Amino acid sequence: MNFSIQSIYNWYRNTLRNPKYRWWLITGTLAYLFSPLDFLPDFIPVVGLLDDAVLLTLLVSEVSQMLAARLKSRKDEETTEANVTGEKTVDVNAVSLK
């Protein structure tokens, strides 16, 4: 069994991107962050907060990527709807004058 931080990270990302398990993983991560029971106890000065900081950073980055993708798809849908309603897109080929 190959156990590494990269394999855990890949599992987390792949599971988070699966719509079936997305909200369960987000809820579980938030519950872990706010729970008094940790993998590394918080009373250890630096290491205790390290696992919480890593999970929080990973959660925020993944959720922000999901939101950005959702906003982009919504914008693309609006652009497609605008093109269907009669607005035309003009493509221009720029040429240098030098």
C-alpha positions as CSV (number, residue, x, y, z in Angstrom):
1,M,0.0,0.0,0.0
2,N,1.5,3.3,-1.1
3,F,0.6,5.9,1.5
4,S,1.6,9.4,0.8
5,I,0.3,13.0,1.2
6,Q,-0.1,13.2,-2.6
7,S,-2.4,10.2,-2.7
8,I,-4.6,11.7,0.1
9,Y,-4.7,15.0,-1.7
10,N,-5.6,13.3,-5.0
11,W,-8.4,11.3,-3.3
12,Y,-9.7,14.5,-1.6
13,R,-9.8,16.4,-4.9
14,N,-11.4,13.6,-6.9
15,T,-14.0,13.0,-4.3
16,L,-14.8,16.7,-3.9
17,R,-15.3,17.0,-7.7
18,N,-17.8,14.2,-7.7
19,P,-21.2,15.8,-7.3
20,K,-22.6,12.8,-5.4
21,Y,-20.1,13.2,-2.5
22,R,-19.3,16.9,-2.7
23,W,-21.5,18.2,0.1
24,W,-20.7,15.3,2.3
25,L,-17.0,16.0,2.0
26,I,-17.4,19.7,2.6
27,T,-19.6,19.1,5.6
28,G,-17.2,16.5,7.0
29,T,-14.2,18.9,6.5
30,L,-16.0,21.7,8.3
31,A,-17.1,19.4,11.1
32,Y,-13.5,18.3,11.5
33,L,-12.2,21.9,11.6
34,F,-14.7,22.8,14.3
35,S,-14.6,19.6,16.4
36,P,-12.4,19.4,19.5
37,L,-11.1,16.0,18.3
38,D,-8.2,16.3,15.8
39,F,-5.7,14.0,14.2
40,L,-3.0,16.3,15.6
41,P,-4.3,17.9,18.9
42,D,-4.5,21.7,18.9
43,F,-2.7,22.1,22.2
44,I,0.6,21.2,20.5
45,P,1.9,24.7,19.6
46,V,2.7,24.6,15.9
47,V,1.9,21.1,14.6
48,G,-1.6,21.1,16.2
49,L,-2.8,23.9,14.0
50,L,-1.0,22.7,10.9
51,D,-3.5,20.0,10.0
52,D,-6.4,22.5,10.4
53,A,-4.6,25.1,8.3
54,V,-3.9,22.6,5.5
55,L,-7.5,21.4,5.4
56,L,-8.9,24.9,5.5
57,T,-6.6,26.0,2.7
58,L,-7.5,23.0,0.6
59,L,-11.2,23.4,1.2
60,V,-11.2,27.1,0.3
61,S,-9.1,26.6,-2.8
62,E,-11.3,23.7,-4.1
63,V,-14.6,25.4,-3.3
64,S,-13.4,28.7,-5.0
65,Q,-12.4,26.7,-8.1
66,M,-15.8,25.1,-8.2
67,L,-17.6,28.4,-7.8
68,A,-15.4,30.0,-10.5
69,A,-16.2,27.1,-12.9
70,R,-19.9,27.5,-12.1
71,L,-19.8,31.3,-12.8
72,K,-18.0,30.7,-16.0
73,S,-20.5,28.1,-17.2
74,R,-23.3,30.5,-16.3
75,K,-21.6,33.3,-18.2
76,D,-21.2,31.0,-21.2
77,E,-24.9,30.1,-21.1
78,E,-25.8,33.8,-21.0
79,T,-23.5,34.4,-24.0
80,T,-25.0,31.5,-25.9
81,E,-28.5,32.8,-25.2
82,A,-27.6,36.3,-26.3
83,N,-26.2,34.9,-29.6
84,V,-29.4,32.8,-30.1
85,T,-31.6,35.9,-29.6
86,G,-30.2,37.7,-32.6
87,E,-27.0,39.4,-31.5
88,K,-24.1,38.6,-33.8
89,T,-20.4,38.2,-32.9
90,V,-17.9,39.8,-35.2
91,D,-14.5,38.3,-35.6
92,V,-11.7,40.6,-36.5
93,N,-8.3,39.7,-37.7
94,A,-5.8,42.4,-36.6
95,V,-2.8,43.1,-38.8
96,S,0.3,45.1,-37.7
97,L,0.9,48.2,-39.8
98,K,4.7,48.2,-39.4
